[in-house]
Amino acid sequence: MGLKCAVNVKEGKGAGKKEKMIKTNNIYLSDCVSFMKRMQGDCVDLTITSPPYDNLRNYNGYHFQFEEIAKQLFRITKNGGIVIWVIGDKINNGDRTLTSFKQALHFQKVGFNVHDVMIYKKKNTPFMRSNAYTNCYEFMFVFSKGKPKTFNPILTETKRQGREKLVVNKRADGINRKVWGILKEEKTKTNIWEYAVGLHGSTSDKIAFKHPAVFPEKLAEDHILSWTNEGDLVFDPMCGSGTTCKMAKLHNRRYIGIDISEEYCKIAQERLKVAGIQKKLLH
């Protein structure tokens, strides 16, 4: 299956031009900005990515072109499509950079709506501070291009179920009226999502930890199930160990992953092979 590019490859001069195709369900070794410029506009249903913010880790020397990435993400995202931007802040001498919010404001500037500000809470974070509470979260900004076209809410059990007297609208005399009602057994979960991190937390896949920053497979899975349907295109412009693409594959979504590092592309491709075997075993 192919996704049309917006670039032509010239073979000689004049009319001898051929249009390239970018195939889905692949990992590409490339600078993500250059690659996105080749992609057709309005073609991606969901992007999930975690950028190398504040130089907290060395991503094989890659220079992070944030403003150009945001611009290209807006161009290639479908109307109603979503970008999940997983990010935190560095603390310099007790002072937070607030890179997360600066970037969110820039996404607004290029045209996205800040549809939600979600929290990724880490169950087992090891980093303690001597004069402040332990930091255990990152932001998951949900940027939408217009109104989201898909939302399949993840449900959780309510603690109180069954029949109960419920307060309804006040009468004209100001007295509440109580009637018997049925409490729902399930409700939409909150926008704070909690995951274990590290081996057997983020994933049991040891291959992934050849990469310095692996976010939980369940995080990617929950967003994919929430914002897409089968056959939709899921994109990760800085795919690292390939978590987003792996979960897209397991849930019958098309995917494209890009990374500037040949080493990380190989890790992602290895994990996708394993995911293909897992998928066959499930069926």
Secondary structure by P-SEA (a helix, b strand, c coil): cbbbbcbbbbccccccbbbbbbbcccccccaaaaaaaacccccccbbbbcccccccccccccccaaaaaaaaaaaaccccbbbbbbbbbbbccccccaaaaaaaaaaaaacccccccccccccccccccccccccccccbbbbbcccccccbbbbbbbccccccccccccccccbbbbbbbbcccccccccbbbbbccccccccccccccccccccaaaaaaaaaccccccbbbbbcccccaaaaaaaaaacccbbbbbccaaaaaaaaaaaaaaaaaaaaac
